[in-house]
């Protein structure tokens, strides 16, 4: 019989190790952004020096529409990673998500690996994180309140990962009753609830049901970045040719279709899943995302170049976005979201 807490901690360590490499990328499927071109506007009058990326994230002002996505927690290694990522987020004044807080429900051994984020980054939006299978099995939402207070969270992410749970040794692919649980959680929690995938994407139909249940944020986390199916296949020493490695809906498709629900619902749309550079960020926003997010490439940059490397990487990405806004005649992020992108086949 497995010690559940040590099993979770061990798994998190292995996840970190795999995500420091590119072995866990999607193989044949992409994020889909390469299918789009920006509409060049030759008579732009935008003053590039006055472009301001400032926006709001659930009531808090941020300097860039970017979230350092949920990564880690619950291990000794995680505390140092989260400490550095929090300092980078503070410098940039952008939100940051913590990794799954399931381990924090088991015992207090690694609580500092989560608490360090708020300690190092007072004032910025911090997002908590717990899996759908844990939500379904909770008899009381008091535990959600507990882990939210642990990090002084401004919002809580509930991640849905049916494919990963299916592929994971000792996984828990049990989601029956999830929508009802989410509806109750939204009413119980005093902070906004975001639902995110982990790399297989959220469809328009799924997003509609979640928004109808009262969810305030959708993080599509589509295919094209990290394959968490691939992570689990490698962890289990499985067949690397398993076709489920590339399962999922491309991020561009998810953003484009889910954004149409803004006509009916007021929610924050987070575009993630294979955000690799400034062009990906700009295309995600042009397709309808309010903010964008990334995880693995940020972790790799932190490992390579530390806090300064992460800060410079994200600044460089938005320098590219600034140039794209200039060339498309977009004074603001809102304008970039209006008719500034076109599918390539329509150009010929």
For each residue, the residues with C-beta under 8 A, 3 or more apart:
1:
2: 6 7 170
3: 6 7
4: 7 8 106
5: 8 9 103 106 107 109
6: 2 3 9 10
7: 2 3 4 10 11 170
8: 4 5 11 12 74 102 103 106
9: 5 6 12 13 74 75 103 109 110
10: 6 7 13 14
11: 7 8 14 15 168 235
12: 8 9 15 16 72 73 74 75 78 99 100 103
13: 9 10 16 17 75 77
14: 10 11 17 18 235
15: 11 12 18 19 72 231 235
16: 12 13 19 20 72 75 77 78 81 299
17: 13 14 20
18: 14 15 21 23 24 231 234 235
19: 15 16 24 71 226 231 295 296 299 300
20: 16 17 299 300 303
21: 18 24
22: 25
23: 18 230 234
24: 18 19 21 226 227 228 230 231 234 296
25: 22 225 226 227 230
26: 29 30 223 224 225 226 227 230 245 246 248 274
27: 227 230 245 246
28: 246
29: 26 223 224 246 248 250
30: 26 33 34 223 224 250 274
31: 34 222 223 224 225 250 251 252 273 274 275 276 280
32: 35 222 224 250 251 252 253
33: 30 36 224 251 252 274 279 280 283 284
34: 30 31
35: 32 252 343 344
36: 33 252 283 286 287 341 342 343 344
37: 341 342 343 344 347
38: 282 283 286 324 327 328 340 341 342
39: 328 339 340 341 342
40: 327 328
41: 44 327 328 329
42:
43: 329
44: 41 326 327 328 329
45: 329
46: 51 325 326 329 330 331
47: 50 51
48: 51 322 323 325 326
49:
50: 47
51: 46 47 48 322 325 326 331 332
52: 332
53: 63 64 65 318 321 322 333
54: 61 62 63
55: 61 62 65 290 291 333
56: 59 60 61 62
57: 60 62 67 95 125 154 268 291
58: 125 154 155 191 192 216 217 268
59: 56 154
60: 56 57 95 124 125 154
61: 54 55 56 93
62: 54 55 56 57 65 66 93 94 95 124 125 291
63: 53 54 92 93 94
64: 53 92 93 94 314 318
65: 53 55 62 281 285 289 290 291 292 333
66: 62 92 94 281 291 292 293 294 314 317 318
67: 57 94 95 96 97 127 270 272 291 292 293
68: 71 85 88 89 94 95 96 97 293 294 295 298 310
69: 97 219 221 272 293 294 295 298
70: 97 98 99 100 127 129 157 159 196 295
71: 19 68 81 82 85 97 98 99 295 298 299
72: 12 15 16 75 77 78 81 82 99 113
73: 12 78 82 98 99 100 101 103 104 110 113 114 129
74: 8 9 12 78 99 100 101 102 103 104 110 113 114
75: 9 12 13 16 72 78 79 103 110 113
76: 79 110 113
77: 13 16 72 80 81
78: 12 16 72 73 74 75 81 82 99 110 113
79: 75 76 82 83 110 112 113 116
80: 77 83 84
81: 16 71 72 77 78 84 85 299 302
82: 71 72 73 78 79 85 86 98 99 113 114 116 117
83: 79 80 86 87 116 117 120
84: 80 81 87 88 302 306 307 310
85: 68 71 81 82 88 89 96 117 298 302 310
86: 82 83 89 90 96 116 117 118 119 120 121
87: 83 84 90 91 120 121 307
88: 68 84 85 91 92 302 307 310 311 314
89: 68 85 86 92 93 94 95 96 121 124
90: 86 87 93 120 121 122 123 124
91: 87 88 307 311
92: 63 64 66 88 89 311 314 315
93: 61 62 63 64 89 90 124
94: 62 63 64 66 67 68 89 124 314
95: 57 60 62 67 68 89 124 125 126 127 154 291
96: 67 68 85 86 89 117 121 124 125 126 127
97: 67 68 69 70 71 126 127 128 129 157 293
98: 70 71 73 82 101 114 117 126 127 128 129 151
99: 12 70 71 72 73 74 78 82 129
100: 12 70 73 74 103 129 130 131 159
101: 73 74 98 104 105 114 128 129 130 147 150 151
102: 8 74 105 106 130 131 134
103: 5 8 9 12 73 74 75 100 106 107 110
104: 73 74 101 108 110 111 114 147 150
105: 101 102 130 134 143 146 147
106: 4 5 8 102 103
107: 5 103
108: 104 111
109: 5 9
110: 9 73 74 75 76 78 79 103 104 113 114
111: 104 108 114 115 150
112: 79 115 116
113: 72 73 74 75 76 78 79 82 110 116
114: 73 74 82 98 101 104 110 111 117 147 150 151
115: 111 112 118 119 150 151
116: 79 82 83 86 112 113 119 120
117: 82 83 85 86 96 98 114 120 121 126 151
118: 86 115 121 122 126 151 152
119: 86 115 116 122
120: 83 86 87 90 116 117
121: 86 87 89 90 96 117 118 124 126
122: 90 118 119
123: 90
124: 60 62 89 90 93 94 95 96 121
125: 57 58 60 62 95 96 154 155
126: 95 96 97 98 117 118 121 151 152 153 154
127: 67 70 95 96 97 98 153 154 155 156 157 194
128: 97 98 101 147 148 150 151 153 155 156 157
129: 70 73 97 98 99 100 101 156 157 158 159
130: 100 101 102 105 134 135 144 147 156 157 158 159
131: 100 102 134 135 158 159 160 161
132: 135 136 158 159 160 161 175 178
133: 136 137 165 172 173 174 175
134: 102 105 130 131 137 138
135: 130 131 132 138 144 158 178 181 182 185
136: 132 133 174 175 176 177 178 181
137: 133 134 174
138: 134 135 141 143 144 181
139:
140: 143
141: 138 144 145 184 185 188 189
142: 145 146
143: 105 138 140 146 147
144: 130 135 138 141 147 148 156 185 188 189
145: 141 142 148 149 188 189
146: 105 142 143 149 150
147: 101 104 105 114 128 130 143 144 150 151 153
148: 128 144 145 151 153 156 189 191
149: 145 146 152 153
150: 101 104 111 114 115 128 146 147
151: 98 101 114 115 117 118 126 128 147 148
152: 118 126 149
153: 126 127 128 147 148 149 156 191
154: 57 58 59 60 95 125 126 127 191 192
155: 58 125 127 128 191 192 193 194 216 217
156: 127 128 129 130 144 148 153 189 191 192 193 194
157: 70 97 127 128 129 130 193 194 195 196 217 219
158: 129 130 131 132 135 182 185 193 194 195 196
159: 70 100 129 130 131 132 195 196 197 198
160: 131 132 175 178 195 196 197 198 202
161: 131 132 164 165 197 198 200 228
162: 165 166 173 175 200
163: 166 167 199 200 228 229 244 247 248
164: 161 167 168 171 198 199 228 229 231 232
165: 133 161 162 168 171 172 173 174
166: 162 163 171 173 244
167: 163 164 171 228 229 232 233 236 238 244
168: 11 164 165 171 232 235 236
169: 232 235 236
170: 2 7
171: 164 165 166 167 168 232
172: 133 165
173: 133 162 165 166
174: 133 136 137 165
175: 132 133 136 160 162 178
176: 136
177: 136 180 181
178: 132 135 136 160 175 181 182
179: 182 183 209 210 213
180: 177 183 184
181: 135 136 138 177 178 184 185
182: 135 158 178 179 185 186 193 195 210 213 214 215
183: 179 180 186 187 213 214
184: 141 180 181 187 188
185: 135 141 144 158 181 182 188 189 193
186: 182 183 189 193 213 214 215 216
187: 183 184 214
188: 141 144 145 184 185
189: 141 144 145 148 156 185 186 192 193
190:
191: 58 148 153 154 155 156
192: 58 154 155 156 189 216 217 268
193: 155 156 157 158 182 185 186 189 214 215 216 217
194: 127 155 156 157 158 215 216 217 218 219 268 270
195: 157 158 159 160 182 202 210 215 217 218 219
196: 70 157 158 159 160 202 218 219 220 221 270 272
197: 159 160 161 200 201 202 219 220 221 222 248 273
198: 159 160 161 164 221 226 228
199: 163 164 221 222 223 225 226 227 228 229 248 273
200: 161 162 163 197 221 222 223 228 229 247 248 249
201: 197 220 221 222 223 248 249 250 251 253 254 273
202: 160 195 196 197 206 207 210 218 219 220 221 222 249 254 258
203: 206 207 249 254 257 258
204: 207 208 257 258 260 261
205: 208 209
206: 202 203 209 210
207: 202 203 204 210 211 218 220 258 261
208: 204 205 211 212 261
209: 179 205 206 212 213
210: 179 182 195 202 206 207 213 215 218
211: 207 208 214 215 218 261 264 265 267
212: 208 209
213: 179 182 183 186 209 210
214: 182 183 186 187 193 211
215: 182 186 193 194 195 210 211 218 267
216: 58 155 186 192 193 194 267 268
217: 58 155 157 192 193 194 195 267 268 269 270
218: 194 195 196 202 207 210 211 215 258 267 268 269 270
219: 69 157 194 195 196 197 202 270 272 293
220: 196 197 201 202 207 251 254 255 258 269 270 271 272 273
221: 69 196 197 198 199 200 201 202 251 272 273 293
222: 31 32 197 199 200 201 202 248 249 250 251 252 253 254 255 272 273 274
223: 26 29 30 31 199 200 201 227 246 247 248 249 250 251 273 274
224: 26 29 30 31 32 33 250 251 252 273 274
225: 25 26 31 199 251 272 273 274 275 276 294 295 296
226: 19 24 25 26 198 199 230 231 295 296
227: 24 25 26 27 199 223 230 231 245 246 248
228: 24 161 163 164 167 198 199 200 231 232
229: 163 164 167 199 200 232 233 242 244 245 247
230: 23 24 25 26 27 226 227 233 234 240 245
231: 15 18 19 24 164 226 227 228 234 235
232: 164 167 168 169 171 228 229 235 236 238
233: 167 229 230 236 238 239 240 242 244 245
234: 18 23 24 230 231 237 238 240
235: 11 14 15 18 168 169 231 232
236: 167 168 169 232 233
237: 234
238: 167 232 233 234 242
239: 233 242
240: 230 233 234 245
241: 245
242: 229 233 238 239 245
243: 246 247
244: 163 166 167 229 233 247
245: 26 27 227 229 230 233 240 241 242
246: 26 27 28 29 223 227 243
247: 163 200 223 229 243 244
248: 26 29 163 197 199 200 201 222 223 227
249: 200 201 202 203 222 223 253 254
250: 29 30 31 32 201 222 223 224 253 254 273
251: 31 32 33 201 220 221 222 223 224 225 254 255 271 272 273 274 275 284
252: 31 32 33 35 36 222 224 255 256 283 284 287
253: 32 201 222 249 250 256 257
254: 201 202 203 220 222 249 250 251 257 258 273
255: 220 222 251 252 258 259 269 271 284 287 288 289
256: 252 253 259 260 287 288
257: 203 204 253 254 260
258: 202 203 204 207 218 220 254 255 261 269 288
259: 255 256 262 269 287 288 289
260: 204 256 257 263 288
261: 204 207 208 211 258 264 265 267
262: 259 265 266 267 269 288
263: 260
264: 211 261
265: 211 261 262
266: 262
267: 211 215 216 217 218 261 262
268: 57 58 192 194 216 217 218 290 291
269: 217 218 220 255 258 259 262 288 289 290
270: 67 194 196 217 218 219 220 289 290 291 292 293
271: 220 251 255 275 284 285 287 288 289 291 292 293
272: 67 69 196 219 220 221 222 225 251 275 292 293 294 295
273: 31 197 199 201 220 221 222 223 224 225 250 251 254
274: 26 30 31 33 222 223 224 225 251 280
275: 31 225 251 271 272 280 281 284 292 293 294 297
276: 31 225 280 294 297
277: 280 281 317 320
278: 281 282 316 317 318 319 320 321 324
279: 33 282 283 320 324
280: 31 33 274 275 276 277 283 284 292
281: 65 66 275 277 278 284 285 292 317 318 320 321
282: 38 278 279 285 286 320 321 324 325 336
283: 33 36 38 252 279 280 286 287 341
284: 33 251 252 255 271 275 280 281 287 289 292
285: 65 271 281 282 288 289 290 292 321 333 336 337
286: 36 38 282 283 336 337 340 341
287: 36 252 255 256 259 271 283 284 341
288: 255 256 258 259 260 262 269 271 285 337
289: 65 255 259 269 270 271 284 285 292
290: 55 65 268 269 270 285
291: 55 57 62 65 66 67 95 268 270 271
292: 65 66 67 270 271 272 275 280 281 284 285 289
293: 66 67 68 69 97 219 221 270 271 272 275
294: 66 68 69 225 272 275 276 297 298
295: 19 68 69 70 71 225 226 272 298 299
296: 19 24 225 226 299 300
297: 275 276 294 300 301 313
298: 68 69 71 85 294 295 301 302 310 313 314
299: 16 19 20 71 81 295 296 302 303
300: 19 20 296 297 303 304
301: 297 298 304 305 309 310 313
302: 81 84 85 88 298 299 305 306 307 309 310
303: 20 299 300
304: 300 301 309
305: 301 302 308 309 310 312 313
306: 84 302 309 310
307: 84 87 88 91 302 310 311
308: 305 311 312
309: 301 302 304 305 306 312 313
310: 68 84 85 88 298 301 302 305 306 307 313 314
311: 88 91 92 307 308 314 315
312: 305 308 309 315 316
313: 297 298 301 305 309 310 316 317
314: 64 66 88 92 94 298 310 311 317 318
315: 92 311 312 318 319
316: 278 312 313 319 320
317: 66 277 278 281 313 314 320 321
318: 53 64 66 278 281 314 315 321 322
319: 278 315 316 322 323
320: 277 278 279 281 282 316 317 323 324
321: 53 278 281 282 285 317 318 324 325 336
322: 48 51 53 318 319 325 326
323: 48 319 320 326 327
324: 38 278 279 282 320 321 327 328 330 336
325: 46 48 51 282 321 322 328 330 331 332 333 335 336
326: 44 46 48 51 322 323 329 330
327: 38 40 41 44 323 324
328: 38 39 40 41 44 324 325 336 340
329: 41 43 44 45 46 326 335 340
330: 46 324 325 326 333 335 336 340
331: 46 51 325 335
332: 51 52 325 335 336
333: 53 55 65 285 325 330 336 337
334: 337 338
335: 325 329 330 331 332 338 340
336: 282 285 286 321 324 325 328 330 332 333 340
337: 285 286 288 333 334 340
338: 334 335
339: 39
340: 38 39 286 328 329 330 335 336 337
341: 36 37 38 39 283 286 287
342: 36 37 38 39 346 347
343: 35 36 37 346
344: 35 36 37 347 348
345: 348
346: 342 343
347: 37 342 344
348: 344 345
